[in-house]
Amino acid sequence: MRRTLAAIVIAGALISPAAAETLMLAKSYSVSGTNGDGSSYSGTLALQVISDTTYTVRWSIGGDTYTGFGMRMNDYLAATYTMDGKPGLVMYKVENGGVLRGLWSVRGQNGSGTETLTPR
């Protein structure tokens, strides 16, 4: 019984939102990525935290600007955006040094792209 109770307490602590470590995000990132067709791109990204789980994001790539809204859960971030009038979604994993590595796609387009954000 004691062992079962200890396991329940430990499991609860692992999944409790209060147990989540505060995620520190940079305000500005260098962007490097690949499109679904394999071509590459680069640019910058501005991120503004608006709550403990949500943020706004603005990519500047090749003279174009894309804006979006996102949320985080532990070391994962997701954001929506619009590209050529179509909704898109990107998902990032925070790695060592605050680098974010992600995978993105746009509704109705084949393939997906990759993106790496490096704090500036």
Secondary structure, DSSP 8 states (H G I E B T S, - for coil): -HHHHHHHHHHHHHH-GGGS------SEEEEEEE-TTS-EEEEEEEEEE-SSSEEEEEEEETTEEEEEEEEEETTEEEEEEEETTEEEEEEEEE-GGG-EEEEEEETT-SS-EEEEEEE-
